[in-house]
Amino acid sequence: MFFGVAKCVFIPELPAALQNLQALRKILNQYDQMAGQARTIKGISVNDIPEMRKAFDGMAVETTEITYTIGGADWPARRSELIIRNF
């Protein structure tokens, strides 16, 4: 034991990392809520990412390719979209 020496390490990035983690959890929680609502409506469409597949697990899911632009950009992007339905 060293007298007068703190036994902790200060990591300045940690608060920002925790805030980012909390923000991510909040966003994913919103998708979980959306998944609950999707079970009571005819259908919904979301980005095809693992988190969405997990959130909507157990529902009828189809995959389709879409082309879109953001803010009228001149470079369209091809992406996969999940179509979730409850019929």
N, C-alpha and C positions, 0 to 999 in steps of 0.2 A: 504494500500500500504506500502510495506517495502522498505525503501530507501537503495540503494546499493545492493539489492538482485535481481539477474536475474530472469526473469519470464519464463524461458525455462528449459527443462530437456534434458540433453544429453543422448542419447541412443547409445552406441557404436556399437551395432549390426545392427542398422538401415541401414547404408550404404550397408552392405553386403546383408541384406534382400532386399533392393531396387534393387541391382545388380541382385540378383537371380530372382526377379520378372520381371525385364527387360529381362533377358535371357530367362525366360519361355515365355514371350510375343513374343519374337523374334522366338523362336522355334515353337510356335503355329501359328504364322503368316506364317511360312514356310509351315506348313501343310495346311493352308488356300490357299496358292498359289498352292500347290500340288493338292488340291481339284479342283481348277480352271482348271489346266492342265488335270486332270483326266476326266473332262467333254468332252475333245476333243480326248481322246484315247480310246482304247477298254476296258482297265481295269487296276486295280492296287490292291495290297494287303498291308494292314497295320495292326498293332496291334489292337485288339478289346478293346478299352478304350472309355469312354464317350466322350472325346475330339475329337476322330476320328469320332465317330458316328455323332457328331454335325457338324464337318467340312464337312462331305460328305452327310449331310442331303439332301434328295430329289433325291438321286441317287439310282440305283438298288444295294442293299447290301445283300450279303449272308455271313453267318458265317460258319467257318469250324474249326475243332480242328487240331492243328499241334503239332508235337514233334520236338524239336530242342535242340542242345547243343551250348554252347558258347565256342569258342576257343578249341574245341575238348574235352571238359570236359566229365567225365565219368558218369555224372548224367543228363540224358535228362529231359527236362521240357515240360509238356503239357500246351499249351496255346491256346487261341481262337484268330483267325485271321479273319479280315473282307476282303472279296473280293468285290471290288467295280467295277461295270461295267456300261457302258453307252449304252448297247444294250439289 
